[in-house]
Amino acid sequence: MNKNNNASTPVFDYPIFGLGFRPFFILAGLFALLLILLWNAIYKGELSVQNYYAPNIWHAHEMLAGYSVAVIAGFLLTAVKNWTGQATASGDSLAGLCLLWLYGRILPFYAELLPEFLIALTDFAFLPVLAYSVSRPILRSGHNKSLVFIALLALMATANALVHLEMLDVYESTAMLGLNMLLAIIIVMILVVAGRVFPFFTERGLKGVIAIRNPLLDVLSIVSVASVFLLQMAGISGHILAVSAIAALVINLMRIAGWHVRQVWYVPLLWILYIGYGWIILGLGLTVLAAYAKISYSLVLHAFTLGGIGVLTLGMMVRVSLGHTGRVMKVSNVIVIAFVLLNLSAFVRVILPALLPAWYGQFVYISTLAWLAAFALFVFVYAPILLAPRPDGKPD
């Protein structure tokens, strides 16, 4: 960085602020560790802290509006540049986005000192600001296919507002609706992204392979899953929810079968993504059981969050980080271990409690340790990569 820079030179002119994936993936990895460490201590009664949110609301909100949104921000700010050929936030503007996200995580712990409206506004503002930042290159380029992400970010902001309206005592019983909406929209966004990148990544990772794309199944997969979440939010269960979940499960199996080839299982960068999608499909299957009260809905929720969102976001962060830092598209054995550990965390948290409910507390503890180990390995390996310039000297 030139020390004799003038007023127009960015203050935050460092590699980490070159493109969105760098700071937001580091923040997501670190927050995945801190969030679960704090929640484990609160859950076991070892820690009591004053917070703007109720404890269970805080845990769910920060998993979705904190961790998940950080990964989404890093991905979109990077992918939109690729899709449109237009620059996205970098330097000072990217640093400002990161600070806004950080303030949203920190300020709730100062609820006794700060006005609650300020805490709510700070957290709420991030998604609209991100949507505005991403929309500019999309609109300039006329890449209308990407406008769907602006709509999804706007819906996420609306869902987040519902959480804050209850926290501010404006309305009653809107927080859980907002959290369920956030989960549904994030899963839908994952399905949209999967249709764009899974076939591409499969073809790039396996020479001579052609992934079969089916636009009708792409649409039906999203509509069917959205219908399942809408029925749940409407309080509809029993046969109607079960049939809807079965339909969504079958459609998504058919969709992913068109992209899948046996060679995927020899490439960790690919199988981690397919397994992540598999957790979403499993979540739909578990929804059928929950519709008849055969299992707790908590298991369904963690199949979608810990399994679907957790596994897929870790896989995407690794894939995008390698691709955009000019490195060989191959993961180390350490990261393969992280992939296995995160899937173990989901398996122990979702499957084993359904089979052995009496051991629930022990399974949660083991799952927590596996999650922490997985993200500790990610941060250990990828923080130095994300902080450093590209080894080939090219811009991000």
C-alpha positions in Angstrom: 0.0 0.0 0.0 1.4 3.4 -1.0 1.9 5.6 2.0 1.8 8.7 -0.2 -1.7 8.1 -1.4 -4.1 10.9 -2.0 -7.7 11.3 -0.8 -9.1 9.1 -3.6 -7.0 6.1 -2.7 -9.0 3.5 -0.6 -8.1 3.4 3.0 -8.7 -0.4 3.1 -6.5 -1.3 0.2 -5.5 -4.8 1.4 -5.9 -8.2 -0.3 -8.6 -9.2 2.2 -10.8 -6.4 0.8 -10.2 -7.2 -2.8 -13.4 -9.2 -3.3 -16.4 -10.1 -1.1 -15.5 -13.8 -0.6 -12.3 -13.0 1.3 -13.5 -11.0 4.4 -17.0 -12.6 4.6 -15.8 -16.2 4.5 -13.2 -15.4 7.2 -16.0 -13.8 9.3 -18.3 -16.7 8.7 -15.7 -19.2 9.7 -14.8 -17.4 12.9 -18.4 -16.7 13.7 -19.4 -20.3 13.3 -16.9 -21.1 16.1 -17.9 -18.2 18.4 -21.6 -18.6 17.9 -21.6 -22.3 18.8 -19.2 -21.9 21.7 -21.4 -19.2 23.2 -24.6 -21.1 22.6 -23.2 -24.3 24.1 -22.3 -22.4 27.3 -25.7 -20.7 27.4 -27.6 -24.0 26.6 -25.8 -25.8 29.5 -26.4 -22.9 31.9 -22.7 -22.1 32.3 -23.1 -18.6 30.9 -25.8 -16.0 31.4 -25.6 -12.8 29.3 -27.9 -9.9 28.8 -29.0 -9.8 25.2 -31.5 -8.0 23.0 -32.8 -11.4 21.9 -34.2 -14.2 24.0 -31.6 -17.0 24.1 -33.3 -19.4 21.7 -34.2 -16.6 19.3 -30.6 -15.4 19.4 -29.2 -18.8 18.5 -31.5 -19.3 15.5 -31.3 -15.7 14.3 -27.5 -15.7 14.4 -27.2 -19.0 12.6 -29.4 -17.6 9.8 -29.0 -13.8 9.7 -25.4 -14.0 11.0 -23.5 -17.0 9.7 -25.6 -17.9 6.7 -26.0 -14.3 5.5 -22.2 -13.8 5.8 -21.6 -16.7 3.4 -24.4 -15.5 1.1 -22.8 -12.0 1.0 -19.4 -13.4 0.2 -20.7 -15.6 -2.5 -23.0 -13.0 -4.2 -20.4 -10.2 -4.2 -18.0 -12.7 -5.9 -20.4 -14.5 -8.2 -22.2 -11.3 -9.5 -18.9 -10.0 -10.6 -18.4 -13.2 -12.6 -21.9 -13.2 -14.0 -22.0 -9.6 -15.0 -18.4 -8.6 -15.7 -19.0 -5.6 -13.5 -17.1 -4.7 -10.4 -18.7 -5.4 -7.0 -17.9 -3.8 -3.6 -14.2 -3.8 -2.7 -11.8 -1.7 -0.6 -13.6 0.9 1.6 -17.1 -0.1 0.5 -16.5 -3.8 1.2 -14.9 -2.9 4.6 -18.0 -0.9 5.4 -20.3 -3.8 4.6 -18.2 -6.0 6.9 -18.4 -3.5 9.7 -22.2 -3.3 9.4 -22.5 -7.0 9.6 -20.2 -7.1 12.6 -22.1 -4.4 14.4 -25.3 -6.5 13.9 -23.6 -9.3 15.8 -22.1 -7.2 18.6 -24.7 -4.6 19.5 -27.3 -7.0 20.9 -25.0 -7.7 23.8 -25.3 -4.0 24.8 -29.0 -3.9 25.1 -28.8 -2.2 28.5 -26.7 0.7 27.1 -28.1 1.2 23.7 -31.6 2.0 22.4 -33.2 -1.2 21.2 -34.4 0.5 18.0 -30.7 1.3 17.1 -29.8 -2.4 17.6 -32.7 -3.5 15.4 -31.9 -1.0 12.7 -28.3 -1.9 12.6 -28.9 -5.6 12.1 -31.9 -5.0 9.7 -29.9 -2.6 7.5 -27.3 -5.1 6.3 -29.5 -7.1 3.9 -31.0 -4.0 2.2 -27.5 -2.5 1.8 -26.2 -5.8 0.5 -29.1 -6.0 -2.0 -28.4 -2.4 -3.2 -24.7 -3.2 -3.6 -25.3 -6.4 -5.6 -28.1 -4.8 -7.7 -26.0 -2.1 -9.2 -23.7 -4.3 -11.3 -26.7 -6.5 -12.2 -28.8 -3.6 -13.5 -25.8 -2.0 -15.3 -25.1 -5.2 -17.1 -28.7 -6.1 -17.8 -28.1 -9.6 -16.4 -31.8 -10.1 -15.6 -31.4 -13.7 -14.5 -29.6 -12.5 -11.4 -32.5 -10.3 -10.3 -33.9 -13.3 -8.5 -31.2 -12.8 -5.8 -32.3 -9.2 -5.2 -35.9 -10.4 -4.7 -34.7 -13.1 -2.3 -32.5 -10.7 -0.3 -35.6 -8.3 -0.1 -37.7 -11.2 1.3 -34.9 -12.1 3.8 -34.9 -8.5 5.0 -38.7 -8.7 5.4 -38.3 -11.9 7.4 -35.6 -10.3 9.6 -37.9 -7.3 10.2 -40.5 -9.7 11.6 -38.0 -10.9 14.2 -37.2 -7.4 15.3 -40.8 -6.3 15.4 -41.4 -8.8 18.2 -38.2 -7.9 20.0 -39.3 -4.3 19.9 -42.7 -5.2 21.3 -44.4 -3.9 18.2 -46.2 -7.2 17.5 -46.5 -10.5 19.3 -45.4 -13.9 18.0 -43.7 -12.7 14.8 -40.2 -13.7 15.6 -40.6 -17.4 14.9 -42.5 -16.6 11.7 -39.6 -14.4 10.6 -37.0 -17.1 11.5 -39.0 -19.8 9.6 -39.2 -17.4 6.6 -35.4 -16.8 6.8 -34.8 -20.5 6.8 -37.1 -21.1 3.9 -35.6 -18.3 1.8 -32.1 -19.4 2.4 -32.9 -23.0 1.4 -34.6 -21.6 -1.8 -31.6 -19.5 -2.5 -29.4 -22.6 -2.1 -31.6 -24.5 -4.6 -31.3 -21.6 -7.1 -27.5 -21.4 -6.8 -27.3 -25.2 -7.0 -29.0 -25.1 -10.4 -26.4 -22.6 -11.6 -23.2 -24.1 -10.2 -23.6 -27.8 -9.6 -23.7 -28.8 -13.3 -20.9 -26.3 -14.0 -18.7 -27.5 -11.1 -19.4 -31.2 -12.1 -18.3 -30.6 -15.7 -15.3 -28.6 -14.7 -14.2 -31.1 -12.1 -14.7 -34.2 -14.2 -13.3 -34.2 -17.7 -15.7 -35.5 -20.4 -18.8 -35.4 -18.1 -21.9 -33.6 -19.2 -24.4 -32.7 -16.5 -28.0 -32.9 -17.7 -29.9 -29.7 -17.1 -33.7 -29.7 -16.9 -35.2 -26.2 -16.6 -38.6 -27.6 -15.7 -37.2 -29.6 -12.8 -35.2 -26.5 -11.7 -38.4 -24.6 -11.3 -40.4 -27.5 -9.8 -37.7 -28.2 -7.2 -37.9 -24.6 -5.9 -41.7 -24.3 -6.0 -42.2 -27.7 -4.3 -39.8 -26.9 -1.5 -41.2 -23.4 -1.0 -44.7 -25.0 -0.8 -43.5 -27.3 2.0 -42.2 -24.4 4.0 -45.4 -22.3 3.4 -47.5 -25.1 4.7 -45.4 -25.4 7.8 -45.6 -21.7 8.4 -49.4 -21.8 8.0 -49.6 -24.5 10.6 -50.8 -27.2 8.2 -49.6 -30.7 9.0 -50.9 -34.3 8.5 -51.6 -35.7 5.0 -51.3 -32.4 3.1 -47.8 -31.6 4.5 -46.6 -35.2 4.0 -47.8 -35.4 0.4 -46.2 -32.0 -0.3 -42.9 -33.1 1.3 -42.9 -36.4 -0.6 -43.5 -34.6 -3.9 -40.6 -32.1 -3.2 -38.3 -35.0 -2.2 -39.0 -36.9 -5.4 -38.6 -33.8 -7.6 -35.3 -32.8 -6.0 -34.0 -36.4 -6.3 -34.8 -36.4 -10.0 -33.1 -33.0 -10.4 -29.9 -33.9 -8.7 -29.8 -37.3 -10.5 -29.4 -35.5 -13.8 -26.2 -33.9 -12.6 -24.8 -36.8 -10.7 -22.2 -39.3 -12.0 -20.3 -41.9 -10.1 -17.0 -40.1 -10.4 -18.3 -37.3 -8.1 -17.4 -39.5 -5.1 -13.7 -39.4 -6.0 -13.6 -35.6 -5.8 -14.1 -34.0 -2.3 -14.9 -30.6 -3.8 -17.9 -32.2 -5.5 -19.1 -34.8 -3.1 -19.4 -32.3 -0.2 -21.9 -30.3 -2.3 -23.9 -33.3 -3.3 -24.1 -34.5 0.3 -25.1 -31.0 1.4 -28.0 -31.2 -1.1 -28.7 -34.7 0.2 -29.3 -33.2 3.7 -31.9 -30.9 2.3 -33.6 -33.9 0.6 -33.3 -35.8 3.9 -34.9 -32.9 5.7 -37.9 -33.3 3.3 -38.1 -36.9 4.2 -38.0 -36.2 7.9 -40.7 -33.6 7.3 -43.0 -36.4 6.4 -42.4 -38.1 9.7 -42.8 -34.9 11.6 -46.1 -34.3 9.8 -47.5 -37.3 11.7 -45.7 -36.4 14.9 -43.4 -39.4 14.6 -40.3 -37.3 15.3 -39.5 -33.9 16.7 -39.6 -31.0 14.3 -36.2 -30.0 15.9 -34.6 -32.8 14.0 -36.1 -31.6 10.7 -34.9 -28.1 11.5 -31.3 -29.3 12.1 -31.3 -31.4 8.9 -32.0 -28.3 7.0 -29.7 -26.0 9.0 -26.7 -28.0 10.3 -26.8 -30.5 7.4 -28.1 -28.6 4.4 -26.9 -25.1 5.1 -23.8 -26.0 7.2 -22.4 -28.6 4.8 -23.2 -26.8 1.6 -21.8 -23.4 2.8 -18.6 -25.0 4.0 -18.2 -26.8 0.6 -19.0 -23.6 -1.3 -16.6 -21.5 0.8 -13.7 -23.9 0.1 -14.6 -24.2 -3.7 -14.9 -20.4 -4.2 -11.8 -19.6 -2.2 -9.6 -21.9 -4.2 -11.0 -20.8 -7.6 -10.8 -17.1 -6.9 -7.3 -17.1 -5.3 -5.8 -18.9 -8.3 -5.0 -22.2 -6.6 -5.3 -25.7 -7.8 -8.9 -27.0 -7.4 -8.0 -29.7 -5.0 -8.5 -29.8 -1.2 -6.0 -31.0 1.3 -6.5 -34.0 3.6 -7.1 -31.6 6.5 -10.1 -30.1 4.7 -11.4 -33.5 3.8 -11.4 -34.3 7.5 -13.3 -31.0 8.1 -15.9 -32.2 5.5 -16.2 -35.5 7.3 -16.5 -33.9 10.7 -19.2 -31.5 9.7 -21.3 -34.4 8.2 -20.6 -36.4 11.4 -21.9 -33.4 13.4 -25.2 -33.4 11.4 -25.5 -37.2 11.6 -25.1 -37.2 15.4 -27.4 -34.3 15.8 -30.2 -35.4 13.5 -30.2 -39.2 12.9 -29.0 -40.6 16.2 -31.5 -38.7 18.4 -34.3 -40.1 16.2 -33.0 -43.6 16.9 -31.9 -43.2 20.6 -33.8 -40.2 22.1 -32.6 -41.0 25.6 -29.1 -40.1 24.6 -30.1 -36.7 23.2 -27.9 -34.6 25.5 -24.7 -36.6 24.7 -25.4 -36.5 21.0 -25.8 -32.7 21.1 -22.4 -32.5 22.9 -20.6 -34.7 20.3 -22.2 -32.8 17.5 -21.0 -29.5 18.9 -17.4 -30.8 19.2 -17.5 -32.0 15.6 -18.9 -28.7 14.3 -16.2 -26.7 16.2 -13.4 -29.0 14.9 -14.6 -28.7 11.3 -14.7 -24.9 11.3 -11.5 -24.6 13.3 -9.8 -26.6 10.5 -11.4 -24.4 7.8 -10.2 -21.2 9.5 -6.7 -22.6 10.1 -6.2 -23.6 6.5 -8.1 -20.8 4.6 -7.6 -17.7 6.7 -4.0 -17.4 5.5 -5.2 -18.0 1.9 -7.9 -15.4 2.1 -5.6 -12.8 3.7 -2.9 -13.2 1.1 -2.7 -11.9 -2.5 -3.2 -14.3 -5.3 0.1 -16.2 -5.9 -0.2 -15.6 -9.7 -0.4 -11.8 -9.1 -3.7 -11.5 -10.9 -6.6 -9.4 -9.3 -9.5 -11.3 -7.7 
